[in-house]
Amino acid sequence: MDYWRAKSGPRTMPARGDIRPADLPGLLPYMFLIDIETEPLRLRYRLLGTALTEAVGRDSTGRYCDEICPPPAMARIEAGYRWMMAARAPVRTHGRAIHHVVGFYDYEMLHLPLSPDNDRVTMVVGGLFFEIPETL
């Protein structure tokens, strides 16, 4: 989050052009970029780090979240994005999630809004960090 704040400068949030994922090489496997389309709200995975694609067993780059997530989960995801877009502020979540093979795991996720005009949130850069237990 310090990197995002530094790139924001005097603005509320940085633009996509201010962020260089290569500046954070140790985080790249856990990072994601999501395009935000409005009216209707749709979220498209622009970039997913290798640790994320390996953990779920597929690469969803280029796909929309609503093509992958079931409607109840999508409603929660959209609510979080709507809040972030209105507040123009980062969102951090953490807790337990379920993995398709190993069961429950602990995670922490950070969504950092990006804006071309310091008003509309049109993209998110973030990271998903998790500890998936070894399979038996």
Steps between C-alpha positions, in 0.01 A plus 500: 500500500797732554587463131141590397502804732835618364373467143184695590700809588254783580214311329252270673622205292754437224428433135580168334799659328652583839515134604779276379453142617868441420581737792369225730666182369452297818126567490438432129385137547227622739390813314197566285365779281125525451323722248175654625216555256196692619132496409476213547784433741732233361848402614754355256826337598774678305791334680528216751828402660634148465442410866133592458449303181679198647293511819168483315624275221413733212598829341199733488686787333263679265187347654227678691455421867128431446594222255686319776338585834158373606228769543507510885878556501471749215249707698750530789785583265299769324394654831866536599592655167209743515616613845860539380389696193284735707762548774794507256696319768684168540321192627670230706331170572621196686366179638445141401403379156445161347736346247368250246754234604637560849201652678526815709795737493587840645531800270553873491407715200564864420316696228653836405289723272646669193354799317588685179344823631522467881123455507376186322645166609557309178753239610629328808846371577528265790643195658366175640719334758411160640627193673359185351571192711687210347273230365498171686 
